[in-house]
Amino acid sequence: MPREFDCVVAGAGLVGAPLALGLARLGLKIALVEQRVARPAPSEPSAAGSDARGLALARSSARVLTDVGLWPVLAPHATPITTVKVSQRGHFGTLRLSHTDLGVEALGYVWRADHLQAALDAAVLSSTVTRYWGARVTGCDVTETAATVHLATTDSSRALSAALVVAADGVESAVRRVAGIAVTRHAYAETAIVANVDVERPAPNTAFERFTTSGPLALLPLGGRRYVAVRTADTATAQALLATTESIYLAELQQRFGDSLGAFSKLGPRQAHPLVLQRATKLHAPRVLLVGNAANTVHPNAAQGLNLGLRDCAVLLTSIADARMRGVDLGATELLQTYAKARAADHRATACFTDTIARVFALPSSVAGATRALGLIVVDRLPLLKRGLLQRLAGSGGAY
Ligand SMILES: Cc1cc2nc3c(=O)[nH]c(=O)nc-3n(C[C@H](O)[C@H](O)[C@H](O)COP(=O)(O)OP(=O)(O)OC[C@H]3O[C@@H](n4cnc5c(N)ncnc54)[C@H](O)[C@@H]3O)c2cc1C
């Protein structure tokens, strides 16, 4: 049976959509399957159901988005980050990371997740990608010559055949499951609560990571006085925080952060995200590859997850362009193995980096607190260490 598509991408999320666009730009016939329907960007940050998370993306990720033609639509919504301040409540010692340490104009950019997704949806709609929106991947069969992906909508089902299936369908990936790829999973027993706030005295283009005895608090600039506050707490505390009134929640945030930015106000809706470290035990099965959260879901403490997924995208696009030039079948084991090999070290290092931060900053004793404070001071004073950390955060230490 002739193959309908070169590649089926399952999941049009923040990794699947740019990947599908990049593959279509290589001149390939691409199907993109997504269970939700495309939605326009909400006009109001607090619109019900909107994903108001601020996503901090490294320079390397901005480059991936540029390469797939998205920068012109995304640039107007980007808030550049030029400084990152890391501190610990109740201890001296601040680590200050600046764009001047790397000699670049910005360390990264912040986008609201819903703006980013809406821009990606719009770009997909005006591309050559064949869309199956409102369709769920339910199965996948593989023969020596093709993979067949089964989809179900509310009232019908159908099958798509392709040389390669890419699983970009997130942490609970159906493609990964039907391909028989297992995962290792560690639940942190922590929940991140995301909510936008106004601050009285904004520090332009500055992001803050403040570690406290009951979990980290990150503030990412959204432009003007608006910041996205990501408050991580153990599950029981998080439940209580989600149930409190707006004024109590704001007061609690303020107490954790301190008053260097003045008073917090105008709290947006609170969204809860339980945190896990989940890693696929392998990145490929016959004619199937994993990318993004389907491959690795990491703690958001260092804003690494989507950056890692976009580096998957970049490496896969390069491998496929190369395979195509050499006339290699896109589902060939050689290509699958090349991708998996190229991504292994970055996946391992990023999982280890975020997990180490999560564990080290969770240690409760005052000795641990003083040691962490010393660590921040040491990294702040040692240019080589600082540069290494900056390169990891800026994504330039990875394969891309
Ligand atoms: C609180 C929080 C803050 C974060 N902040 C940052 C940050 O600042 N920087 C950063 O780099 N990362 C951050 N991340 C991580 C980032 O959100 C993820 O890495 C990113 O969303 C992964 O994208 P993805 O496309 O792989 O998966 P997803 O975004 O989960 O997309 C998967 C897509 O697949 C679709 N899908 C699922 N199942 C099916 C199916 N069976 N059939 C069809 N479609 C399906 C879903 O509808 C969805 O659209 C954060 C995460 C959290 C929780």
The ligand as a MOL file (V3000), in Angstrom:
LIG
                    3D

  0  0  0     0  0            999 V3000
M  V30 BEGIN CTAB
M  V30 COUNTS 53 58 0 0 0
M  V30 BEGIN ATOM
M  V30 1 C 4.5920 25.0900 35.6810 0
M  V30 2 C 5.4440 24.8210 34.4820 0
M  V30 3 C 6.2620 25.8240 33.9940 0
M  V30 4 C 7.0990 25.5700 32.8980 0
M  V30 5 N 7.9310 26.5600 32.4800 0
M  V30 6 C 8.7980 26.3090 31.4690 0
M  V30 7 C 9.7010 27.3140 31.0370 0
M  V30 8 O 9.7170 28.4450 31.5390 0
M  V30 9 N 10.5680 27.0090 30.0260 0
M  V30 10 C 10.5970 25.7710 29.4440 0
M  V30 11 O 11.4300 25.5230 28.5640 0
M  V30 12 N 9.7180 24.8100 29.8090 0
M  V30 13 C 8.8210 25.0480 30.8050 0
M  V30 14 N 7.9210 24.0810 31.1700 0
M  V30 15 C 7.8930 22.8070 30.4180 0
M  V30 16 C 7.0090 22.9060 29.1460 0
M  V30 17 O 5.7080 23.3080 29.4820 0
M  V30 18 C 6.9800 21.5550 28.4380 0
M  V30 19 O 8.2860 21.1060 28.2770 0
M  V30 20 C 6.3100 21.6560 27.0680 0
M  V30 21 O 4.9770 22.0450 27.2070 0
M  V30 22 C 6.3760 20.2950 26.3610 0
M  V30 23 O 5.7410 20.4180 25.1220 0
M  V30 24 P 5.2230 19.1150 24.3400 0
M  V30 25 O 4.7150 19.6480 23.0320 0
M  V30 26 O 6.2380 18.0600 24.3350 0
M  V30 27 O 4.0260 18.5540 25.2160 0
M  V30 28 P 2.6050 19.2200 25.4870 0
M  V30 29 O 2.7590 20.6870 25.6300 0
M  V30 30 O 1.9910 18.4560 26.5990 0
M  V30 31 O 1.7920 18.9450 24.1390 0
M  V30 32 C 1.2990 17.6520 23.8210 0
M  V30 33 C 0.1870 17.8260 22.7970 0
M  V30 34 O -0.2660 16.5290 22.3980 0
M  V30 35 C -1.7010 16.4970 22.4070 0
M  V30 36 N -2.0830 15.0950 22.6350 0
M  V30 37 C -1.9240 14.3530 23.7670 0
M  V30 38 N -2.3740 13.0990 23.5880 0
M  V30 39 C -2.8390 13.0310 22.3180 0
M  V30 40 C -3.4270 11.9930 21.5330 0
M  V30 41 N -3.6260 10.7480 22.0070 0
M  V30 42 N -3.7790 12.2690 20.2490 0
M  V30 43 C -3.5940 13.5340 19.7380 0
M  V30 44 N -3.0420 14.5420 20.4310 0
M  V30 45 C -2.6570 14.2930 21.6930 0
M  V30 46 C -2.0850 17.4490 23.5450 0
M  V30 47 O -3.4030 17.9280 23.3880 0
M  V30 48 C -1.0410 18.5550 23.3820 0
M  V30 49 O -1.4480 19.5650 22.4920 0
M  V30 50 C 7.0810 24.3020 32.2600 0
M  V30 51 C 6.2240 23.2960 32.7400 0
M  V30 52 C 5.4240 23.5530 33.8440 0
M  V30 53 C 4.5310 22.4410 34.3420 0
M  V30 END ATOM
M  V30 BEGIN BOND
M  V30 1 1 1 2
M  V30 2 1 2 3
M  V30 3 2 2 52
M  V30 4 2 3 4
M  V30 5 1 4 5
M  V30 6 1 4 50
M  V30 7 2 5 6
M  V30 8 1 6 7
M  V30 9 1 6 13
M  V30 10 2 7 8
M  V30 11 1 7 9
M  V30 12 1 9 10
M  V30 13 2 10 11
M  V30 14 1 10 12
M  V30 15 2 12 13
M  V30 16 1 13 14
M  V30 17 1 14 15
M  V30 18 1 14 50
M  V30 19 1 15 16
M  V30 20 1 16 17
M  V30 21 1 16 18
M  V30 22 1 18 19
M  V30 23 1 18 20
M  V30 24 1 20 21
M  V30 25 1 20 22
M  V30 26 1 22 23
M  V30 27 1 23 24
M  V30 28 2 24 25
M  V30 29 1 24 26
M  V30 30 1 24 27
M  V30 31 1 27 28
M  V30 32 2 28 29
M  V30 33 1 28 30
M  V30 34 1 28 31
M  V30 35 1 31 32
M  V30 36 1 32 33
M  V30 37 1 33 34
M  V30 38 1 33 48
M  V30 39 1 34 35
M  V30 40 1 35 36
M  V30 41 1 35 46
M  V30 42 1 36 37
M  V30 43 1 36 45
M  V30 44 2 37 38
M  V30 45 1 38 39
M  V30 46 1 39 40
M  V30 47 2 39 45
M  V30 48 1 40 41
M  V30 49 2 40 42
M  V30 50 1 42 43
M  V30 51 2 43 44
M  V30 52 1 44 45
M  V30 53 1 46 47
M  V30 54 1 46 48
M  V30 55 1 48 49
M  V30 56 2 50 51
M  V30 57 1 51 52
M  V30 58 1 52 53
M  V30 END BOND
M  V30 END CTAB
M  END
